[in-house]
Amino acid sequence: MSVDVYLVFNGNCREAVEFYAKVFNIETPQIMTFAQAPQSPEYELPEEAKDLVLHARLNIDGSNVMFSDTFPGQPFVVGNNITLALISENMDDLKSWYEQLKDGGNVEMELQETFWSKLYGQVTDKFGVHWQLNYGSGEMSM
């Protein structure tokens, strides 16, 4: 299990990832855009979202830092753009942590299967800390 930091940007994520890769002298990772993700036939992806970053990940001296742009129309507040990502290959632990973290908090996304994970959810706990819970290694296959 790991707890990784997740940084959210307002349209300049690609620039940030490339900057941090240069600063820490590591290879720029694959960057997945919203347009590269599987699309729902019931929802057309807005043109302004297509080139925005859905996910990127850098390993900085042994610590994973993940990145994305906020989706157009979603609120973006500097200072609230950092989340903690619980990455585990134990579904029972993830379910337990989710249930406890949501007590008195706010569910952003119910635990569910996604195209990148067998189990993923988001919750803001009663202290205002935003958590992402993700089954697997934390790396998206692109």
C-alpha positions in Angstrom: 0.0 0.0 0.0 1.1 3.5 -0.7 -0.2 7.0 -0.1 0.7 9.2 -3.1 0.1 12.9 -3.6 -2.2 13.8 -6.5 -1.9 17.4 -8.0 -4.6 18.9 -10.0 -4.0 21.8 -12.4 -6.2 24.2 -14.3 -5.2 23.5 -17.9 -1.4 23.7 -17.5 -0.8 20.1 -16.2 1.3 19.1 -19.2 3.6 22.0 -18.6 3.9 21.2 -14.9 4.7 17.5 -15.5 7.4 18.4 -18.1 8.8 21.0 -15.7 9.0 18.6 -12.7 10.5 15.9 -14.9 13.3 18.3 -15.9 13.8 19.6 -12.4 14.2 16.1 -11.0 16.1 14.8 -14.0 13.7 12.0 -14.9 12.1 10.9 -18.2 8.8 12.6 -19.0 6.1 10.0 -18.5 3.4 9.1 -20.9 0.6 11.6 -20.5 -3.0 10.4 -21.0 -5.5 13.1 -22.2 -9.2 13.1 -21.7 -9.6 12.3 -25.4 -7.5 9.1 -25.1 -9.8 7.7 -22.4 -12.7 5.4 -23.4 -15.7 7.6 -24.3 -19.3 7.2 -23.3 -21.7 7.1 -26.2 -24.2 9.0 -24.0 -21.8 11.9 -23.3 -19.9 13.8 -25.9 -16.5 15.0 -24.6 -16.3 18.9 -24.8 -13.8 20.1 -27.3 -12.0 22.1 -24.6 -11.4 19.0 -22.6 -9.8 16.8 -25.3 -6.2 17.9 -24.9 -6.3 18.3 -21.2 -4.4 15.8 -19.0 -6.4 13.0 -17.5 -3.4 11.4 -15.8 0.3 11.4 -15.6 2.7 10.1 -13.0 6.3 10.8 -12.0 8.4 8.8 -9.6 10.4 11.4 -7.8 13.2 9.8 -5.7 11.0 6.9 -4.8 7.7 8.8 -4.2 4.9 8.8 -6.7 3.4 12.1 -7.7 0.3 11.9 -9.9 -1.1 14.8 -12.0 -4.2 15.8 -13.9 -6.1 18.8 -15.2 -9.4 19.7 -13.7 -12.3 19.0 -16.1 -13.8 22.1 -17.7 -16.6 23.5 -15.6 -15.3 21.9 -12.4 -14.2 24.2 -9.6 -10.5 24.9 -9.2 -9.1 26.5 -6.1 -5.4 26.8 -5.6 -4.7 25.2 -2.2 -7.5 22.7 -2.7 -5.9 21.1 -5.7 -3.9 18.5 -3.7 -5.4 15.1 -2.8 -4.0 12.0 -1.2 -4.3 8.8 -3.2 -4.5 5.5 -1.3 -3.2 2.8 -3.7 -3.7 -0.8 -2.6 -4.0 -4.3 -4.1 -6.3 -5.2 -1.2 -10.0 -4.5 -2.0 -11.1 -5.2 1.6 -8.8 -2.6 2.9 -9.9 -0.1 0.3 -13.6 -0.7 1.1 -12.9 -0.4 4.9 -11.0 2.8 4.5 -13.6 4.3 2.2 -16.4 3.5 4.6 -14.5 5.1 7.5 -13.4 8.1 5.6 -16.9 8.9 4.3 -18.4 8.9 7.8 -19.2 12.6 8.4 -17.6 13.5 5.1 -18.7 13.9 1.5 -18.6 11.2 -1.2 -17.3 12.7 -4.5 -17.4 9.4 -6.4 -18.8 6.1 -5.0 -16.4 3.1 -5.0 -16.8 1.5 -8.4 -15.1 -0.2 -11.3 -13.6 2.2 -13.9 -11.7 1.7 -17.1 -8.4 2.0 -15.2 -9.2 0.2 -11.9 -11.4 -2.7 -10.6 -12.2 -0.3 -7.6 -11.9 3.4 -7.4 -13.6 6.2 -5.4 -13.2 9.7 -4.1 -14.2 11.1 -0.7 -13.6 14.3 1.3 -13.4 13.4 4.9 -14.9 15.3 7.8 -11.7 17.3 8.1 -11.8 18.5 4.5 -9.0 16.2 3.3 -9.7 14.8 -0.2 -8.9 11.1 -0.7 -8.8 9.0 -3.9 -8.9 5.2 -3.3 -7.5 3.1 -6.1 -7.1 -0.7 -6.5 -3.9 -1.7 -8.2 -0.4 -0.2 -8.6 -1.5 3.4 -9.3 -0.2 3.3 -12.8 -2.7 3.6 -15.7 -2.0 1.5 -18.7 -1.9 3.8 -21.7 
